[in-house]
């Protein structure tokens, strides 16, 4: 991957709500995600997949979905990624992927696939990059809702809040092992760099 293509992908998706996609650009962008069943995917992951498809179309990439129903299918999904000549990997949040984050990051590194992950723990486990809500901030916000409810507020009267604080985390050790140069423009935006 070249720095120029990383920057192109970043520009293509930055305005579309999928800014974290800027790590992966190729003619064949393969995304591995988890749905217990394609017909039963969560609304959140379906919306994310739609953003991925739109961003890939903007840079003439071909996204591919590799579903994983359980931990025993992870190696098979990676075999399909390699067979399909994937040049990048996006993992969406799910209990199966979260419970197997170190294994997924290790397989991605072993197959030399740069990966975009749903939280920083994947990056700490050896993944390349994550762009996700700050979960500690979300937990603090949840505590304020509990406090309001305990003080008599009706849950139905409380507003629905979406995350407002997101973190970009990059693992430079993984980038170096993959032969990827992270553009300075991305490094300047990071909240944490793992070296």
C-alpha angles and dihedrals in degrees: 000000000000128000089238093060091048089054092047092054091047092054092045096054104027094091094042101070094256099090092148090068091080091098096072128057127151143121088266111036108184120195122197114202138160127246120157082221128354091236091053101047117145117259090242095054092043090055091047090050090052090053090049091051091048094048092047091051090052090061096034094250125144114231118205127195119221109186122206118197096184145352092275090065097056096092090046090053090051090048088055091048090055093043089052090049093241115192097189142019134215117191117199122209117271136139092253095052093041092052090049100039096126091049092048093048090048093050091048091051092045091053091041093240116152108225139204112207137196096237143013095257089075089054091048086053091055104279119138107236144350134190111188146132117288098253094196088058090049091052090051089050090050089053090057089054091051089049092052092048092049088052090056106271115145111241090223090059095055117096122246110246130201123205113280101181119065130180130215111203124183129189106212092184089060091044090054092048089052092047092242124143110210108219116248089236089063094043091053089058097048121115092199134016118197111206 
